[in-house]
Amino acid sequence: MTVRRKKAVLAISFFAIFIFLIYFSSQCIYEIRNSLKICITILIPSLFPYLVCSKVCLKLGIANCIEKLFDPITRVLFNVPGCSITAFLFGSFGGYPIGAKIVSDLYSNNRCTKSEAERMITFCNNSGPVFIIVTIGIVMYNSFELGFILFASHILGSLITGILFRNHTSKDGNSQKVLQTSRGILITKSTTEIITESISESVLAILNLCGCVIFFSAIINIVKSLGIIDIIIKVLSYFKINSVLTDGILTGFLEITQGIDMISHLNSKIVPELCAISFLLSWSGISIILQVISQTAKYRLSKSVLFTSKLMHSLISGSITFILCLLYLHLPHMNLTILTNSNFSFIRLLYYLEPGIISLSLFIILPHLLLRKEPTSDKI
């Protein structure tokens, strides 16, 4: 398809969306209000601190220091430089789409080649433990164990996916860039400038993410209002597939939070529910994938690699969840329910999980802030 045809198809599609937004205006306004509430109460509080910390870490050269330690391991397993561990850790603890944002920053700072950045995307872009263990495990299923199974499956699946993509090469012939260290940036900028720039860039990034969530909520409403999901459910009902489970998976295919919430209220067999939830967590939903693309589009990182890796991650994580569930059901249950009773409240657990990555970041950053000399101008 030529560029002109692509633009024509895109223009027609958005014109149709514009018409549907007017026709279903009342429903769309309601969904947009809910999306704004999600952005204010969930997205900004949970992502913004991690974005700032990751930005400061990168600008202070933390990735360059960690690279020397983990480079032999990441080269063998994933065929990427050691700085990828920064994206993996922040992405796995901070949740979507922080990992993709850090990978983009590493590539823009010439810390990796384009091929290596695309390989990193396959395993550094993950959901966080707060959402998986707390929200799904404890709040939805009242079980820390099930939340831990989902999180372990999710992380193991991402690592396996990264290994499977270790030989991927970018189609861009100019993907091999001359790597540069980040020390040159640190010499010319003070600590105050680094922190201020990190906050400013994080504000722009979080506004971009919120915009994607709000716009895509309207798209999901249009799809549901047109009855497309209902038609698919009716077709699959002939194969005796649970209609509520199908509705949850199809909804989660677009936006995982709503889909997972629907699946958790099935009150059916636990193993199929957890496998479906694990699949959706690793897929992340079209809404989050578009957020990731918004972070990587400027650098023309491959979209096909992103979609293929997310699908592969979903299948692998779902399979691991199935195996772990079978093992868990056949082993004597460990008495971990103390985490969900009155002696260990949800607020207290959230208190320990949420600040964990921030504390780790400060532990890494503070020595650099204290020992680092401010730049001085050379005298002639």
N, C-alpha and C positions, 0 to 999 in steps of 0.2 A: 504494500500500500504506500502510495506516494505521500509526501508531506502535505500537499494540498488536500488530498482525500482525508487524511487523518484530521486535519483542521476542520474540514467540512463535517465529518462525523461527530467530532467533539462539539462543534457549534450547534448542530442539530440536537445532540443529546442534552446539552445544557439549556437549550430553548425549551425542550420538552419538560425538563425538570422545573424550569421557571413556570410553565403553565400548570404543572401538577401542584407546585407550591401554592399557587393562587387558588386552585380548585379545592385542595385539602388544607386551606390556610388555618382553620381552627385547630385541626389535629396537629399540624406542624408547629403551631405556636406553643401548644401544650408540651410537645416533646422537646422543643428548644428550651423552654423554661426548666424542664427536668435536667437537660444537659448542662445548662448554666449552673444549676444547683450541684451537679456532680463535679463540675470544674472547680467551683469555689470550695466545696466541702471535702473533696477527695483528691482531685488531680493536683491542684496547686500546693496544698499542704504536704502531700506525700512525695511529689517530684521536685519541687523547687529547691529545697535544701540540698538534695543530692546533685542537682545540676550545678549549683554554685560550688559545692565541694569538689566535684569532678573537674570543673573548669580551673579552679585554683591549683589542684594537684597537677594538671597537665601543664599549666603555665609555669609552675615552680620546677618542672622537670622531674616529677616523681616517676613518670613513665620511663624516662631515660635511666633512672636509678634501678627500677624494678627489672628493666629489660635485661640487664647483665645477669641477674640472678635466675630468671625464668627462661631466658632465651634458649638454652639447650633443650629444655623440656618442650616448650611450645614449637620449636623447630621440628622436633621428631614427631610429635603428635599431630599438629595442625599445619605445619609448614608456614608459620607466621612468626614475627619477632616477639621477644619477650614482653614488649609494651602492651601486647594484647591482653595480658592478665589484668591490667587496669580496667579495660573495657568490660572484661568478663566479670570481675568482682563487683564493680559498681552497677553493671547491668543486671547481675543476678540478685543483688540485695536491694537495689533501688527500683527495679521493675521496668516495664516498657515505658518509653522507648529510650531510656538513658544509655543503654549499651550502644545503640545505633548512633546516638549523638556523639559519644566519645570516639567511636570508630571514625566518624566524619572529621572530628577535630584532629585525631592522630594523622589522618591522611592529609588534611589541609596544612598541618605543620610539618609535612614531609617525614613523618616517623615511620611510614610504611608505603609500599607501592599500591597501585590500584588493585592488582590481583590479590595482594595480602589483605587489603581492606574488605574486599568482597568475601574472602574466606572468613574473616573475623565476624562479619555480619551473620554468618550461618550458626555461630554458637555463642555470641556475646549479647544477643538481643533476647532477654528472658523476662519472665514475670518474677516478682519479688516474694519473699517469704511472708511478708505482712498480709498480702492479698491471699496467697495460697493457704498458709497454715492458719492464720487468724480468721480471715473473712470466710473462707470456704470450710476449712476443717473444724474450727471451734464454733463459729457463729452459725453456719448452715447445718453442719452435721454433729455438732457438740462432741467432737472427737479430735484430739491432738494427733493421735496415731494416723488417722486417715489423711489429715492435712499433711503430715510428714511424708506419707507414702506418695502423695501427689507431688510434693516439692522435690523429693528424691528422684522420682520418675522424670520430672521436668528437667532437672539439671543433668541427670545421666543421659537423657535423650539429646540434650543440646550438645554435650561433649561428643557423643557418638556421631551426631550429624556433622560436627566440625571435623572429625577425623575422616569421615566419608568424603568431605569436600576439600581435603588437603591438597589434592592435585589440580584443583580448579585454576584456570588461567584466564585473565580478563581478555575480552575480544579487542580491547583498545591496544593498538600497537605501541602507544606511548605510555603504557602503564608502568614501565620500569623507570621510576624517578630516582634521582640522586638523593640518598637519604642525608639529612642534616640533623645535627643535635639541636636540642632546644636551649642550649646554653647561651647562644647569641641573643635570644629573646630576653633571657633573664638579666643579662648585663645592662641592657638599655632601659629596663623598666624597674621601678621601685615596687616594694611590697604593696603599698597603698594603691598604686596604679593597677597591679595585677588583680587585687580583690575587687576594686571598683569595676574594672572591665568585665570580670567574671560575673558579677551581679547584673550588670547591664545586658550582657549577652544571654544570661539565663532568663531574664525577664522577656526578652524578645522570643526566645525559644519556647517558653511556657505559653505565651500568647498565641504562638503559631499552633501549638498542640491543642489548646482549647478551641481555637477556630476550627480545626479538623473535627474535633468531637462534636461541636455544635452543628456544623454543616452536615456531617454524616448522620446525625440523629434524624434530621429532616429527610434524608434519603431513605433511611430504614422505615420511617413512617409512610413514605410514598409507596414503597414495596409492599408493606403490609396492607395499606389502604386499597391498593390495586388488586389484592387477593392472590398475589403470586405465591406466597407461602402456603396459603390454604389449598391451592391447586396441587402443589407438590405433596402436601400431607395426604390429600385424598388419593393421589396416585399410589403413594407408598402404603396406604392403608390396605390395599388389595393384597399386599404381601404380608399382612398381619404384623406390621411394624407398629409399635406403640406410637400413637399420634402425638401425645404430649412430648415424648422423647424426641420425636422427629421435629416438632415445633421448636423445642429447645435447642437442638443442634443447628437447625437452619437459622434461628435467631442469633445464636452464638457465632455462627459463621460470619455474620455481619458485625455483631457487637457482643463480646464474650460475657460481660457482666449480666446482662439481661438473660442470655441463654443459660448460663450456669445457674442462675437463680431459679429459672423455670425447671431445670433438671433436678435440682435439689429438693423440690417439692413433689416429686413423683411418688415417693413412698413405695417404691417397688424394690427389685433386687439391687443390692448395693454395688455389686461388681460392674454390671453394665453402666450404671450411673457414673461411677468413678472413672471408668474407661472413657466414656463420652466427655466428661469434664476434663480429663487429662488431655484428650485430643484437642479440645477447644482452647485450653490454656496454652498449648504449644503452637497452635495455629494463630492465636492472638486476635483473630477477627479482622475483617477488611478495614474497620475503622482504625485500629492500631497500625496495621500495615501501611495505610495511607499516611499516618503520622510518621512512621519510619521513613517512608519515601520522601516526605517533606524535609527530613533531615539530610538525606543522602542525594537528592535530585541534583543539587547544585554541583556535585562532584561526579555526576553521571555514573554512579555505581549501578551495577546490573540489577534490574528489577526481576528478571527471570530467575536469577540465583536466589534472590530473596524469597520469592513465591515457592520455588522448588524446595528450598531448605526448610521453610516453615511447614510445608506439607509433609516432608520426610520426618521432620522433628515431631510432628503430630502423630504419625503412624508409629514411630519408635517409642514415644512416651506412652501412648495408649497400650502398646504391647507390654512395656515394662510395668505399667500399673496393673495390668491383668495378672502378670506373674507374681508381683509383690502381694497383691490381694490374695491370691491362692496360698502363698506361703504364710501370710499373716493369719488367714482363717484356719490354717492347719497347725499353727504353733500356739503354745499356751499364751494367753493374752497377758502382756505386762501391765501392771497396775499403774498406768499413766493418767488415769482419769482425774488425778489430783489437780491437773492443770485446768480442768473445766468445772471444778466445784467451788464452793464459796471461799475455800482457803487460798485459792489462786485465781483471782478475778480476771476477766477479760481485759479490763483497763490496765491491770498490773502487767499482764503478758505483753500487751501492746506497748507499754512503757519500755520494756526491755528490748523488744524487737526493733521498733522504729528508730531509736537513736543509735543503734549499734553501728551502722555504717558511718554515721556522722562522727561518733567517738573514734572509730578507727581512722577516719580521715584526719581528724585533729591530731591524733597521735603521730600520724605520718607528717603532717604539715608543720606542726609547731617547731620541731627541731630545725627545719629549713628557715622558718621565720626568725628564730632566735640566733642561729649561727650564720645566717646569710648577711653579707655586707651590702650596704646600699651602694648603688653606682656612683662613682665620682668622676667628674670631668677631668680629662688629661690636660695638664698644664704644659704650655709650650715654653 
